[in-house]
Amino acid sequence: MKGYDYSQDGVYFITVCIQNHIEWFGNIKNEKMVLNKCGGIVEKQWAWLGDQYPYVVLDEHVVMPNHFHGIISILGNGRMDGCVVGNGRDRSLQKIKPLPELIGAFKTTSSKLIHGIGALQFHWQKSFYDHVIRSEKSLQAIREYVVNNSMKWDMDIENVRNCGMDNVAYYDSIIKA
């Protein structure tokens, strides 16, 4: 969102897609996502993001065959429970990374690990989709969408068999709760 400070406290819904909608992360079986090695790396690196940055709180997420959905919060503007962020290793003055930098770190670290297992052709799409979640009602609707995503794979706009749909309009229709 133009002019928005993505380092401020907030809750965000993000979608990150694989270049050319190639299904690198596994497949859907019986409406459940079955991760392969690459998908496992993505899952692990999402958790890493929450461990690496103490002001980041991760909510619902799902690794899909060719994309990733997650809900991420930036909390405390560098302060948690009234204390400056830190872990005893002099990261107490750690600068709050805005959402694009956090997602950049997620994409970069997961790409390096995926390339490290020999999948050199793997690439994320440039950029990512984001939505600022502004209400509890919207948060609940997005959580439900994320949790149930694999059950709706046959209709998913990221499913290569359904390409050509307007992704932004589709996501906007989901989050306007």
TORKOL-4160 file (C-alpha; in steps of 0.2 Angstrom, whole numbers, padded with zeros to 4 digits, m for minus):
177
<pt num="1" X="0000" Y="0000" Z="0000"/>
<pt num="2" X="0008" Y="0016" Z="m0006"/>
<pt num="3" X="0014" Y="0027" Z="0009"/>
<pt num="4" X="0010" Y="0014" Z="0022"/>
<pt num="5" X="0024" Y="0010" Z="0035"/>
<pt num="6" X="0026" Y="m0009" Z="0035"/>
<pt num="7" X="0037" Y="m0008" Z="0050"/>
<pt num="8" X="0023" Y="m0002" Z="0062"/>
<pt num="9" X="0013" Y="m0014" Z="0073"/>
<pt num="10" X="0001" Y="m0024" Z="0062"/>
<pt num="11" X="m0006" Y="m0040" Z="0056"/>
<pt num="12" X="m0003" Y="m0045" Z="0037"/>
<pt num="13" X="m0009" Y="m0058" Z="0026"/>
<pt num="14" X="0004" Y="m0063" Z="0013"/>
<pt num="15" X="0005" Y="m0074" Z="m0003"/>
<pt num="16" X="0021" Y="m0078" Z="m0011"/>
<pt num="17" X="0021" Y="m0088" Z="m0027"/>
<pt num="18" X="0033" Y="m0098" Z="m0037"/>
<pt num="19" X="0039" Y="m0092" Z="m0054"/>
<pt num="20" X="0028" Y="m0099" Z="m0068"/>
<pt num="21" X="0017" Y="m0108" Z="m0055"/>
<pt num="22" X="0028" Y="m0123" Z="m0055"/>
<pt num="23" X="0023" Y="m0135" Z="m0042"/>
<pt num="24" X="0039" Y="m0137" Z="m0032"/>
<pt num="25" X="0033" Y="m0140" Z="m0014"/>
<pt num="26" X="0023" Y="m0156" Z="m0015"/>
<pt num="27" X="0005" Y="m0160" Z="m0020"/>
<pt num="28" X="m0012" Y="m0162" Z="m0014"/>
<pt num="29" X="m0019" Y="m0179" Z="m0009"/>
<pt num="30" X="m0036" Y="m0181" Z="m0002"/>
<pt num="31" X="m0038" Y="m0163" Z="0000"/>
<pt num="32" X="m0022" Y="m0162" Z="0011"/>
<pt num="33" X="m0005" Y="m0154" Z="0006"/>
<pt num="34" X="0009" Y="m0167" Z="0006"/>
<pt num="35" X="0026" Y="m0158" Z="0007"/>
<pt num="36" X="0041" Y="m0164" Z="m0002"/>
<pt num="37" X="0059" Y="m0159" Z="0003"/>
<pt num="38" X="0057" Y="m0141" Z="m0005"/>
<pt num="39" X="0040" Y="m0139" Z="0004"/>
<pt num="40" X="0048" Y="m0144" Z="0020"/>
<pt num="41" X="0062" Y="m0131" Z="0018"/>
<pt num="42" X="0049" Y="m0118" Z="0016"/>
<pt num="43" X="0039" Y="m0123" Z="0031"/>
<pt num="44" X="0056" Y="m0123" Z="0041"/>
<pt num="45" X="0061" Y="m0106" Z="0035"/>
<pt num="46" X="0044" Y="m0098" Z="0039"/>
<pt num="47" X="0047" Y="m0104" Z="0057"/>
<pt num="48" X="0064" Y="m0097" Z="0056"/>
<pt num="49" X="0057" Y="m0080" Z="0052"/>
<pt num="50" X="0048" Y="m0080" Z="0069"/>
<pt num="51" X="0063" Y="m0087" Z="0078"/>
<pt num="52" X="0075" Y="m0074" Z="0070"/>
<pt num="53" X="0065" Y="m0059" Z="0074"/>
<pt num="54" X="0057" Y="m0057" Z="0091"/>
<pt num="55" X="0045" Y="m0044" Z="0086"/>
<pt num="56" X="0037" Y="m0056" Z="0073"/>
<pt num="57" X="0023" Y="m0067" Z="0078"/>
<pt num="58" X="0017" Y="m0080" Z="0065"/>
<pt num="59" X="m0001" Y="m0085" Z="0064"/>
<pt num="60" X="m0009" Y="m0098" Z="0052"/>
<pt num="61" X="0001" Y="m0102" Z="0036"/>
<pt num="62" X="0000" Y="m0116" Z="0023"/>
<pt num="63" X="0013" Y="m0122" Z="0010"/>
<pt num="64" X="0004" Y="m0126" Z="m0006"/>
<pt num="65" X="0011" Y="m0135" Z="m0022"/>
<pt num="66" X="0016" Y="m0118" Z="m0030"/>
<pt num="67" X="0014" Y="m0104" Z="m0017"/>
<pt num="68" X="0013" Y="m0100" Z="0001"/>
<pt num="69" X="0000" Y="m0091" Z="0012"/>
<pt num="70" X="0004" Y="m0084" Z="0029"/>
<pt num="71" X="m0002" Y="m0072" Z="0042"/>
<pt num="72" X="0012" Y="m0062" Z="0051"/>
<pt num="73" X="0011" Y="m0049" Z="0064"/>
<pt num="74" X="0024" Y="m0036" Z="0068"/>
<pt num="75" X="0021" Y="m0032" Z="0086"/>
<pt num="76" X="0028" Y="m0019" Z="0099"/>
<pt num="77" X="0037" Y="m0008" Z="0087"/>
<pt num="78" X="0053" Y="m0016" Z="0094"/>
<pt num="79" X="0047" Y="m0018" Z="0111"/>
<pt num="80" X="0039" Y="m0034" Z="0119"/>
<pt num="81" X="0031" Y="m0032" Z="0136"/>
<pt num="82" X="0039" Y="m0015" Z="0138"/>
<pt num="83" X="0057" Y="m0022" Z="0135"/>
<pt num="84" X="0068" Y="m0017" Z="0121"/>
<pt num="85" X="0069" Y="m0032" Z="0109"/>
<pt num="86" X="0085" Y="m0042" Z="0112"/>
<pt num="87" X="0091" Y="m0060" Z="0117"/>
<pt num="88" X="0107" Y="m0056" Z="0127"/>
<pt num="89" X="0118" Y="m0056" Z="0112"/>
<pt num="90" X="0118" Y="m0037" Z="0110"/>
<pt num="91" X="0103" Y="m0037" Z="0097"/>
<pt num="92" X="0094" Y="m0025" Z="0109"/>
<pt num="93" X="0095" Y="m0011" Z="0097"/>
<pt num="94" X="0089" Y="m0022" Z="0083"/>
<pt num="95" X="0080" Y="m0012" Z="0069"/>
<pt num="96" X="0063" Y="m0017" Z="0065"/>
<pt num="97" X="0063" Y="m0024" Z="0047"/>
<pt num="98" X="0047" Y="m0019" Z="0037"/>
<pt num="99" X="0036" Y="m0033" Z="0030"/>
<pt num="100" X="0045" Y="m0032" Z="0013"/>
<pt num="101" X="0062" Y="m0035" Z="0021"/>
<pt num="102" X="0055" Y="m0049" Z="0032"/>
<pt num="103" X="0047" Y="m0058" Z="0017"/>
<pt num="104" X="0063" Y="m0055" Z="0007"/>
<pt num="105" X="0073" Y="m0064" Z="0021"/>
<pt num="106" X="0061" Y="m0078" Z="0020"/>
<pt num="107" X="0062" Y="m0080" Z="0001"/>
<pt num="108" X="0081" Y="m0078" Z="0001"/>
<pt num="109" X="0085" Y="m0091" Z="0015"/>
<pt num="110" X="0072" Y="m0104" Z="0008"/>
<pt num="111" X="0079" Y="m0101" Z="m0010"/>
<pt num="112" X="0097" Y="m0104" Z="m0004"/>
<pt num="113" X="0092" Y="m0120" Z="0005"/>
<pt num="114" X="0082" Y="m0127" Z="m0009"/>
<pt num="115" X="0096" Y="m0123" Z="m0022"/>
<pt num="116" X="0107" Y="m0132" Z="m0009"/>
<pt num="117" X="0098" Y="m0148" Z="m0012"/>
<pt num="118" X="0101" Y="m0147" Z="m0030"/>
<pt num="119" X="0085" Y="m0138" Z="m0036"/>
<pt num="120" X="0094" Y="m0125" Z="m0045"/>
<pt num="121" X="0079" Y="m0120" Z="m0056"/>
<pt num="122" X="0068" Y="m0115" Z="m0042"/>
<pt num="123" X="0064" Y="m0097" Z="m0041"/>
<pt num="124" X="0051" Y="m0087" Z="m0031"/>
<pt num="125" X="0041" Y="m0074" Z="m0041"/>
<pt num="126" X="0046" Y="m0056" Z="m0039"/>
<pt num="127" X="0037" Y="m0047" Z="m0025"/>
<pt num="128" X="0022" Y="m0054" Z="m0015"/>
<pt num="129" X="0004" Y="m0051" Z="m0012"/>
<pt num="130" X="0000" Y="m0042" Z="0005"/>
<pt num="131" X="m0015" Y="m0036" Z="0014"/>
<pt num="132" X="m0016" Y="m0026" Z="0030"/>
<pt num="133" X="m0028" Y="m0035" Z="0042"/>
<pt num="134" X="m0038" Y="m0022" Z="0051"/>
<pt num="135" X="m0052" Y="m0031" Z="0060"/>
<pt num="136" X="m0055" Y="m0047" Z="0070"/>
<pt num="137" X="m0068" Y="m0052" Z="0058"/>
<pt num="138" X="m0056" Y="m0051" Z="0043"/>
<pt num="139" X="m0043" Y="m0060" Z="0053"/>
<pt num="140" X="m0055" Y="m0075" Z="0056"/>
<pt num="141" X="m0060" Y="m0075" Z="0038"/>
<pt num="142" X="m0042" Y="m0076" Z="0032"/>
<pt num="143" X="m0037" Y="m0089" Z="0044"/>
<pt num="144" X="m0051" Y="m0100" Z="0038"/>
<pt num="145" X="m0046" Y="m0097" Z="0020"/>
<pt num="146" X="m0028" Y="m0102" Z="0024"/>
<pt num="147" X="m0032" Y="m0117" Z="0035"/>
<pt num="148" X="m0044" Y="m0124" Z="0021"/>
<pt num="149" X="m0034" Y="m0119" Z="0006"/>
<pt num="150" X="m0028" Y="m0137" Z="0002"/>
<pt num="151" X="m0046" Y="m0143" Z="0002"/>
<pt num="152" X="m0050" Y="m0130" Z="m0012"/>
<pt num="153" X="m0035" Y="m0133" Z="m0023"/>
<pt num="154" X="m0045" Y="m0138" Z="m0038"/>
<pt num="155" X="m0053" Y="m0121" Z="m0038"/>
<pt num="156" X="m0037" Y="m0111" Z="m0032"/>
<pt num="157" X="m0032" Y="m0097" Z="m0043"/>
<pt num="158" X="m0014" Y="m0102" Z="m0040"/>
<pt num="159" X="m0017" Y="m0119" Z="m0047"/>
<pt num="160" X="m0009" Y="m0119" Z="m0065"/>
<pt num="161" X="m0025" Y="m0127" Z="m0072"/>
<pt num="162" X="m0034" Y="m0111" Z="m0067"/>
<pt num="163" X="m0022" Y="m0098" Z="m0072"/>
<pt num="164" X="m0028" Y="m0083" Z="m0080"/>
<pt num="165" X="m0039" Y="m0077" Z="m0066"/>
<pt num="166" X="m0036" Y="m0060" Z="m0058"/>
<pt num="167" X="m0027" Y="m0065" Z="m0042"/>
<pt num="168" X="m0028" Y="m0048" Z="m0034"/>
<pt num="169" X="m0047" Y="m0047" Z="m0037"/>
<pt num="170" X="m0049" Y="m0064" Z="m0030"/>
<pt num="171" X="m0039" Y="m0061" Z="m0014"/>
<pt num="172" X="m0048" Y="m0045" Z="m0012"/>
<pt num="173" X="m0064" Y="m0054" Z="m0012"/>
<pt num="174" X="m0059" Y="m0066" Z="0001"/>
<pt num="175" X="m0052" Y="m0053" Z="0013"/>
<pt num="176" X="m0067" Y="m0040" Z="0012"/>
<pt num="177" X="m0075" Y="m0048" Z="0027"/>
